[in-house]
Amino acid sequence: MEIRHNKNERVFYIEQNGKLIAEMTYYFREEWEMVINHTYVSPVLRGKGIAQELVEEGVKFAREKGYKIYPTCSYAKVLLSKGEKFKDIVLEK
């Protein structure tokens, strides 16, 4: 499944047969501060690591652009608080 990014709508998403099946949305609180505020995965795909892939794609984007991430989404908060892997990019407030 291909993760797509619509910068205008500020969403990373996956479609299947023209239907949205997973998404991670974000907005900017400051020019450099990307807030991940929502993840959704269709019930039939849950437990397969899709939400993690979406968040990691968002992290990759943020790193490329020099942004920091402030997660307000409960899933993103938990994932990004694990270990040292994301420590360089996550803001804690």
The first five atom37 places (N, CA, C, CB, O) and aatype in JSON, in Angstrom:
{
  "aatype": [12, 6, 9, 1, 8, 2, 11, 2, 6, 1, 19, 13, 18, 9, 6, 5, 2, 7, 11, 10, 9, 0, 6, 12, 16, 18, 18, 13, 1, 6, 6, 17, 6, 12, 19, 9, 2, 8, 16, 18, 19, 15, 14, 19, 10, 1, 7, 11, 7, 9, 0, 5, 6, 10, 19, 6, 6, 7, 19, 11, 13, 0, 1, 6, 11, 7, 18, 11, 9, 18, 14, 16, 4, 15, 18, 0, 11, 19, 10, 10, 15, 11, 7, 6, 11, 13, 11, 3, 9, 19, 10, 6, 11],
  "atom_mask": [
    [1, 1, 1, 1, 1],
    [1, 1, 1, 1, 1],
    [1, 1, 1, 1, 1],
    [1, 1, 1, 1, 1],
    [1, 1, 1, 1, 1],
    [1, 1, 1, 1, 1],
    [1, 1, 1, 1, 1],
    [1, 1, 1, 1, 1],
    [1, 1, 1, 1, 1],
    [1, 1, 1, 1, 1],
    [1, 1, 1, 1, 1],
    [1, 1, 1, 1, 1],
    [1, 1, 1, 1, 1],
    [1, 1, 1, 1, 1],
    [1, 1, 1, 1, 1],
    [1, 1, 1, 1, 1],
    [1, 1, 1, 1, 1],
    [1, 1, 1, 0, 1],
    [1, 1, 1, 1, 1],
    [1, 1, 1, 1, 1],
    [1, 1, 1, 1, 1],
    [1, 1, 1, 1, 1],
    [1, 1, 1, 1, 1],
    [1, 1, 1, 1, 1],
    [1, 1, 1, 1, 1],
    [1, 1, 1, 1, 1],
    [1, 1, 1, 1, 1],
    [1, 1, 1, 1, 1],
    [1, 1, 1, 1, 1],
    [1, 1, 1, 1, 1],
    [1, 1, 1, 1, 1],
    [1, 1, 1, 1, 1],
    [1, 1, 1, 1, 1],
    [1, 1, 1, 1, 1],
    [1, 1, 1, 1, 1],
    [1, 1, 1, 1, 1],
    [1, 1, 1, 1, 1],
    [1, 1, 1, 1, 1],
    [1, 1, 1, 1, 1],
    [1, 1, 1, 1, 1],
    [1, 1, 1, 1, 1],
    [1, 1, 1, 1, 1],
    [1, 1, 1, 1, 1],
    [1, 1, 1, 1, 1],
    [1, 1, 1, 1, 1],
    [1, 1, 1, 1, 1],
    [1, 1, 1, 0, 1],
    [1, 1, 1, 1, 1],
    [1, 1, 1, 0, 1],
    [1, 1, 1, 1, 1],
    [1, 1, 1, 1, 1],
    [1, 1, 1, 1, 1],
    [1, 1, 1, 1, 1],
    [1, 1, 1, 1, 1],
    [1, 1, 1, 1, 1],
    [1, 1, 1, 1, 1],
    [1, 1, 1, 1, 1],
    [1, 1, 1, 0, 1],
    [1, 1, 1, 1, 1],
    [1, 1, 1, 1, 1],
    [1, 1, 1, 1, 1],
    [1, 1, 1, 1, 1],
    [1, 1, 1, 1, 1],
    [1, 1, 1, 1, 1],
    [1, 1, 1, 1, 1],
    [1, 1, 1, 0, 1],
    [1, 1, 1, 1, 1],
    [1, 1, 1, 1, 1],
    [1, 1, 1, 1, 1],
    [1, 1, 1, 1, 1],
    [1, 1, 1, 1, 1],
    [1, 1, 1, 1, 1],
    [1, 1, 1, 1, 1],
    [1, 1, 1, 1, 1],
    [1, 1, 1, 1, 1],
    [1, 1, 1, 1, 1],
    [1, 1, 1, 1, 1],
    [1, 1, 1, 1, 1],
    [1, 1, 1, 1, 1],
    [1, 1, 1, 1, 1],
    [1, 1, 1, 1, 1],
    [1, 1, 1, 1, 1],
    [1, 1, 1, 0, 1],
    [1, 1, 1, 1, 1],
    [1, 1, 1, 1, 1],
    [1, 1, 1, 1, 1],
    [1, 1, 1, 1, 1],
    [1, 1, 1, 1, 1],
    [1, 1, 1, 1, 1],
    [1, 1, 1, 1, 1],
    [1, 1, 1, 1, 1],
    [1, 1, 1, 1, 1],
    [1, 1, 1, 1, 1]
  ],
  "atom_positions": [
    [[0.84, -1.18, 0.0], [0.0, 0.0, 0.0], [0.89, 1.24, 0.0], [-0.96, 0.0, 1.22], [1.87, 1.33, 0.73]],
    [[0.52, 2.18, -0.82], [1.3, 3.39, -0.98], [0.78, 4.51, -0.08], [1.29, 3.84, -2.44], [-0.41, 4.81, -0.08]],
    [[1.68, 5.1, 0.68], [1.32, 6.25, 1.5], [1.49, 7.49, 0.64], [2.2, 6.34, 2.8], [2.55, 7.73, 0.05]],
    [[0.44, 8.27, 0.57], [0.46, 9.52, -0.18], [0.44, 10.7, 0.78], [-0.74, 9.6, -1.16], [0.03, 10.57, 1.94]],
    [[0.89, 11.85, 0.28], [0.93, 13.05, 1.11], [0.29, 14.2, 0.35], [2.39, 13.4, 1.52], [0.73, 14.54, -0.75]],
    [[-0.74, 14.78, 0.92], [-1.36, 15.97, 0.36], [-0.96, 17.13, 1.26], [-2.93, 15.82, 0.24], [-1.53, 17.32, 2.34]],
    [[0.02, 17.92, 0.81], [0.53, 19.03, 1.62], [-0.51, 20.12, 1.83], [1.77, 19.63, 0.97], [-0.53, 20.76, 2.88]],
    [[-1.36, 20.34, 0.84], [-2.39, 21.38, 0.97], [-3.4, 21.04, 2.06], [-3.12, 21.57, -0.35], [-3.84, 21.92, 2.81]],
    [[-3.77, 19.78, 2.15], [-4.73, 19.36, 3.17], [-4.05, 18.86, 4.44], [-5.62, 18.26, 2.62], [-4.71, 18.53, 5.42]],
    [[-2.72, 18.81, 4.42], [-1.91, 18.39, 5.56], [-2.32, 17.02, 6.08], [-2.02, 19.42, 6.69], [-2.73, 16.85, 7.23]],
    [[-2.2, 16.05, 5.18], [-2.57, 14.68, 5.52], [-1.67, 13.68, 4.78], [-4.05, 14.43, 5.18], [-1.35, 13.85, 3.61]],
    [[-1.29, 12.64, 5.5], [-0.68, 11.46, 4.9], [-1.8, 10.43, 4.88], [0.62, 10.94, 5.71], [-2.52, 10.28, 5.86]],
    [[-1.94, 9.71, 3.78], [-3.1, 8.82, 3.68], [-2.84, 7.63, 2.77], [-4.3, 9.6, 3.19], [-1.89, 7.61, 1.98]],
    [[-3.71, 6.64, 2.89], [-3.71, 5.46, 2.03], [-5.12, 5.28, 1.5], [-3.21, 4.18, 2.79], [-6.09, 5.32, 2.26]],
    [[-5.22, 5.09, 0.21], [-6.51, 4.8, -0.43], [-6.47, 3.41, -1.04], [-6.86, 5.86, -1.52], [-5.42, 2.91, -1.44]],
    [[-7.63, 2.8, -1.08], [-7.78, 1.51, -1.73], [-9.07, 1.55, -2.52], [-7.77, 0.32, -0.7], [-10.14, 1.8, -1.96]],
    [[-8.98, 1.32, -3.81], [-10.14, 1.4, -4.7], [-10.85, 2.75, -4.58], [-11.12, 0.28, -4.38], [-12.08, 2.82, -4.61]],
    [[-10.07, 3.82, -4.45], [-10.62, 5.17, -4.37], [-11.23, 5.54, -3.04], [0.0, 0.0, 0.0], [-11.83, 6.6, -2.9]],
    [[-11.07, 4.67, -2.05], [-11.65, 4.91, -0.73], [-10.55, 5.09, 0.31], [-12.59, 3.74, -0.33], [-9.59, 4.31, 0.35]],
    [[-10.67, 6.11, 1.15], [-9.71, 6.35, 2.22], [-9.77, 5.22, 3.23], [-9.98, 7.71, 2.9], [-10.83, 4.91, 3.76]],
    [[-8.6, 4.59, 3.5], [-8.58, 3.5, 4.48], [-7.68, 3.79, 5.67], [-8.15, 2.23, 3.81], [-7.73, 3.09, 6.68]],
    [[-6.84, 4.84, 5.55], [-5.98, 5.22, 6.67], [-5.48, 6.64, 6.45], [-4.78, 4.23, 6.83], [-5.26, 7.07, 5.32]],
    [[-5.31, 7.36, 7.58], [-4.81, 8.73, 7.45], [-4.13, 9.19, 8.73], [-5.94, 9.68, 7.09], [-4.41, 8.68, 9.82]],
    [[-3.25, 10.16, 8.58], [-2.64, 10.86, 9.69], [-2.66, 12.34, 9.32], [-1.17, 10.35, 9.99], [-2.11, 12.73, 8.29]],
    [[-3.29, 13.15, 10.15], [-3.39, 14.58, 9.84], [-2.48, 15.38, 10.77], [-4.85, 15.05, 9.97], [-2.11, 14.95, 11.85]],
    [[-2.15, 16.57, 10.29], [-1.29, 17.46, 11.05], [-1.6, 18.91, 10.72], [0.19, 17.15, 10.78], [-2.3, 19.2, 9.74]],
    [[-1.08, 19.8, 11.52], [-1.15, 21.24, 11.23], [0.1, 21.87, 11.82], [-2.46, 21.89, 11.82], [0.87, 21.21, 12.52]],
    [[0.3, 23.14, 11.54], [1.47, 23.85, 12.05], [1.04, 24.87, 13.1], [2.23, 24.55, 10.91], [0.2, 25.73, 12.85]],
    [[1.62, 24.75, 14.29], [1.37, 25.7, 15.36], [2.33, 26.88, 15.22], [1.52, 25.03, 16.74], [1.96, 28.03, 15.5]],
    [[3.51, 26.61, 14.79], [4.53, 27.6, 14.45], [5.04, 27.17, 13.07], [5.7, 27.68, 15.54], [4.74, 26.07, 12.62]],
    [[5.8, 28.02, 12.41], [6.33, 27.66, 11.08], [7.14, 26.38, 11.12], [7.18, 28.78, 10.53], [7.17, 25.65, 10.12]],
    [[7.79, 26.09, 12.21], [8.69, 24.95, 12.33], [8.13, 23.83, 13.22], [10.01, 25.41, 12.89], [8.8, 22.82, 13.43]],
    [[6.92, 24.0, 13.72], [6.34, 23.04, 14.67], [5.12, 22.34, 14.08], [5.95, 23.76, 15.97], [4.05, 22.93, 13.93]],
    [[5.3, 21.08, 13.75], [4.27, 20.25, 13.13], [3.52, 19.48, 14.23], [4.89, 19.27, 12.08], [4.12, 18.7, 14.96]],
    [[2.23, 19.7, 14.33], [1.4, 19.03, 15.33], [0.68, 17.86, 14.67], [0.37, 20.02, 15.98], [-0.13, 18.06, 13.77]],
    [[0.99, 16.65, 15.1], [0.26, 15.47, 14.63], [-0.96, 15.34, 15.53], [1.15, 14.15, 14.65], [-0.84, 15.07, 16.72]],
    [[-2.14, 15.53, 14.94], [-3.34, 15.59, 15.77], [-4.35, 14.45, 15.57], [-4.02, 16.87, 15.51], [-5.35, 14.39, 16.27]],
    [[-4.08, 13.55, 14.61], [-5.09, 12.51, 14.36], [-4.5, 11.39, 13.53], [-6.32, 13.11, 13.66], [-3.78, 11.64, 12.56]],
    [[-4.8, 10.16, 13.9], [-4.53, 9.0, 13.03], [-5.8, 8.16, 12.98], [-3.3, 8.15, 13.55], [-6.55, 8.07, 13.94]],
    [[-6.01, 7.55, 11.83], [-7.15, 6.66, 11.65], [-6.74, 5.53, 10.72], [-8.39, 7.43, 11.07], [-6.08, 5.76, 9.71]],
    [[-7.12, 4.32, 11.08], [-6.92, 3.15, 10.24], [-8.22, 2.37, 10.23], [-5.73, 2.26, 10.75], [-8.82, 2.11, 11.27]],
    [[-8.66, 2.0, 9.04], [-9.88, 1.21, 8.89], [-9.82, -0.04, 9.77], [-10.09, 0.8, 7.41], [-8.76, -0.65, 9.89]],
    [[-10.93, -0.42, 10.39], [-10.94, -1.59, 11.28], [-10.36, -2.86, 10.66], [-12.34, -1.85, 11.73], [-9.74, -3.66, 11.36]],
    [[-10.55, -3.06, 9.38], [-10.05, -4.29, 8.74], [-8.53, -4.31, 8.62], [-10.67, -4.45, 7.37], [-7.95, -5.37, 8.39]],
    [[-7.87, -3.16, 8.77], [-6.41, -3.08, 8.66], [-5.7, -2.86, 9.99], [-6.04, -1.98, 7.73], [-4.47, -2.84, 10.03]],
    [[-6.45, -2.71, 11.05], [-5.84, -2.44, 12.35], [-4.97, -3.61, 12.81], [-6.9, -2.14, 13.39], [-5.26, -4.77, 12.51]],
    [[-3.92, -3.27, 13.54], [-3.01, -4.29, 14.05], [-1.95, -4.73, 13.05], [0.0, 0.0, 0.0], [-1.22, -5.69, 13.31]],
    [[-1.86, -4.05, 11.93], [-0.91, -4.42, 10.88], [0.22, -3.4, 10.73], [-1.62, -4.58, 9.56], [1.0, -3.48, 9.78]],
    [[0.31, -2.45, 11.65], [1.39, -1.48, 11.62], [1.18, -0.3, 10.69], [0.0, 0.0, 0.0], [2.12, 0.46, 10.43]],
    [[-0.04, -0.14, 10.19], [-0.33, 0.94, 9.23], [-0.21, 2.31, 9.9], [-1.74, 0.76, 8.63], [0.37, 3.22, 9.32]],
    [[-0.75, 2.47, 11.09], [-0.67, 3.75, 11.79], [0.79, 4.11, 12.06], [-1.47, 3.71, 13.11], [1.17, 5.28, 11.92]],
    [[1.59, 3.14, 12.43], [3.0, 3.4, 12.66], [3.69, 3.86, 11.38], [3.7, 2.14, 13.22], [4.49, 4.79, 11.4]],
    [[3.38, 3.23, 10.27], [3.95, 3.63, 8.98], [3.58, 5.08, 8.64], [3.48, 2.69, 7.87], [4.41, 5.84, 8.16]],
    [[2.33, 5.44, 8.88], [1.9, 6.81, 8.61], [2.66, 7.82, 9.46], [0.39, 6.95, 8.86], [3.14, 8.83, 8.95]],
    [[2.77, 7.54, 10.75], [3.48, 8.46, 11.65], [4.95, 8.54, 11.26], [3.33, 8.0, 13.12], [5.53, 9.62, 11.24]],
    [[5.55, 7.4, 10.95], [6.96, 7.41, 10.55], [7.17, 8.17, 9.24], [7.49, 5.98, 10.41], [8.22, 8.8, 9.05]],
    [[6.22, 8.13, 8.35], [6.3, 8.92, 7.12], [6.22, 10.41, 7.45], [5.17, 8.52, 6.13], [6.91, 11.23, 6.84]],
    [[5.38, 10.76, 8.41], [5.3, 12.14, 8.87], [6.61, 12.6, 9.51], [0.0, 0.0, 0.0], [7.04, 13.73, 9.31]],
    [[7.24, 11.73, 10.26], [8.53, 12.03, 10.89], [9.59, 12.25, 9.81], [8.96, 10.89, 11.85], [10.38, 13.19, 9.89]],
    [[9.59, 11.4, 8.82], [10.55, 11.53, 7.71], [10.38, 12.9, 7.03], [10.35, 10.38, 6.67], [11.36, 13.59, 6.76]],
    [[9.15, 13.27, 6.76], [8.84, 14.57, 6.15], [9.34, 15.71, 7.04], [7.32, 14.71, 5.91], [9.98, 16.64, 6.57]],
    [[9.03, 15.62, 8.34], [9.44, 16.67, 9.28], [10.96, 16.8, 9.33], [8.88, 16.38, 10.68], [11.48, 17.92, 9.33]],
    [[11.66, 15.7, 9.37], [13.12, 15.75, 9.4], [13.68, 16.39, 8.13], [13.7, 14.33, 9.57], [14.59, 17.21, 8.2]],
    [[13.12, 16.02, 6.99], [13.59, 16.59, 5.72], [13.4, 18.11, 5.68], [12.84, 15.95, 4.54], [14.21, 18.82, 5.08]],
    [[12.35, 18.6, 6.3], [12.02, 20.03, 6.27], [12.6, 20.8, 7.46], [10.52, 20.21, 6.23], [12.52, 22.03, 7.49]],
    [[13.16, 20.1, 8.42], [13.72, 20.76, 9.6], [12.68, 21.13, 10.64], [0.0, 0.0, 0.0], [12.91, 22.01, 11.46]],
    [[11.52, 20.45, 10.62], [10.47, 20.71, 11.59], [10.7, 19.89, 12.85], [9.1, 20.39, 11.0], [11.44, 18.91, 12.85]],
    [[10.05, 20.31, 13.92], [9.93, 19.52, 15.14], [8.47, 19.09, 15.22], [10.38, 20.34, 16.43], [7.59, 19.74, 14.65]],
    [[8.21, 18.0, 15.94], [6.86, 17.45, 16.03], [6.34, 17.54, 17.46], [6.83, 15.98, 15.54], [7.04, 17.21, 18.41]],
    [[5.12, 18.0, 17.57], [4.4, 17.99, 18.84], [3.17, 17.11, 18.64], [4.01, 19.46, 19.31], [2.22, 17.54, 17.99]],
    [[3.17, 15.9, 19.19], [2.02, 15.01, 18.99], [0.9, 15.28, 19.99], [2.46, 13.56, 19.1], [1.12, 15.28, 21.2]],
    [[-0.3, 15.51, 19.47], [-1.47, 15.6, 20.34], [-2.35, 14.36, 20.17], [-2.28, 16.88, 20.04], [-3.18, 14.07, 21.04]],
    [[-2.18, 13.65, 19.09], [-2.87, 12.38, 18.85], [-2.34, 11.36, 19.85], [-2.67, 11.88, 17.37], [-1.12, 11.22, 20.0]],
    [[-3.21, 10.64, 20.53], [-2.78, 9.69, 21.56], [-1.88, 8.6, 21.0], [-4.0, 9.06, 22.22], [-0.9, 8.21, 21.64]],
    [[-2.19, 8.09, 19.81], [-1.34, 7.05, 19.21], [0.05, 7.6, 18.91], [-1.99, 6.51, 17.92], [1.05, 6.97, 19.24]],
    [[0.11, 8.77, 18.28], [1.41, 9.37, 17.93], [2.22, 9.67, 19.19], [1.21, 10.66, 17.11], [3.44, 9.5, 19.19]],
    [[1.56, 10.12, 20.25], [2.27, 10.4, 21.51], [2.97, 9.15, 22.02], [1.28, 10.92, 22.58], [4.15, 9.2, 22.37]],
    [[2.26, 8.04, 22.06], [2.83, 6.79, 22.56], [3.98, 6.33, 21.66], [1.75, 5.7, 22.65], [5.06, 6.0, 22.15]],
    [[3.74, 6.3, 20.37], [4.77, 5.82, 19.44], [6.03, 6.68, 19.52], [4.22, 5.81, 18.01], [7.14, 6.16, 19.59]],
    [[5.86, 7.99, 19.5], [7.0, 8.89, 19.47], [7.73, 9.02, 20.8], [6.56, 10.24, 19.02], [8.83, 9.57, 20.85]],
    [[7.13, 8.52, 21.86], [7.79, 8.57, 23.17], [8.64, 7.33, 23.43], [6.75, 8.72, 24.27], [9.33, 7.25, 24.45]],
    [[8.6, 6.36, 22.52], [9.34, 5.12, 22.71], [10.81, 5.28, 22.32], [8.7, 3.99, 21.9], [11.13, 5.66, 21.2]],
    [[11.68, 4.98, 23.25], [13.11, 4.92, 22.97], [13.73, 6.21, 22.47], [0.0, 0.0, 0.0], [13.16, 7.29, 22.61]],
    [[14.89, 6.08, 21.89], [15.67, 7.21, 21.41], [15.4, 7.55, 19.95], [17.14, 6.94, 21.61], [15.84, 8.6, 19.48]],
    [[14.71, 6.7, 19.24], [14.54, 6.83, 17.79], [13.96, 8.19, 17.36], [13.65, 5.74, 17.3], [14.33, 8.71, 16.31]],
    [[13.08, 8.75, 18.16], [12.4, 9.98, 17.79], [12.76, 11.17, 18.69], [10.92, 9.77, 17.81], [12.22, 12.26, 18.52]],
    [[13.65, 10.95, 19.64], [13.97, 11.97, 20.64], [14.43, 13.29, 20.02], [15.03, 11.45, 21.57], [14.17, 14.35, 20.57]],
    [[15.11, 13.23, 18.89], [15.64, 14.43, 18.25], [14.58, 15.32, 17.64], [16.61, 14.03, 17.18], [14.83, 16.49, 17.38]],
    [[13.4, 14.78, 17.41], [12.4, 15.53, 16.65], [11.15, 15.88, 17.45], [11.99, 14.74, 15.45], [10.38, 16.76, 17.04]],
    [[10.94, 15.23, 18.58], [9.71, 15.42, 19.35], [9.86, 16.54, 20.37], [9.32, 14.11, 20.05], [10.83, 16.6, 21.13]],
    [[8.88, 17.42, 20.36], [8.8, 18.49, 21.36], [7.95, 18.0, 22.52], [8.22, 19.8, 20.75], [6.9, 17.4, 22.32]],
    [[8.39, 18.27, 23.71], [7.6, 17.93, 24.89], [7.22, 19.23, 25.56], [8.37, 16.99, 25.88], [8.08, 20.02, 25.94]],
    [[5.93, 19.46, 25.71], [5.45, 20.7, 26.33], [4.42, 20.4, 27.36], [4.87, 21.65, 25.29], [3.89, 21.32, 28.0]]
  ]
}
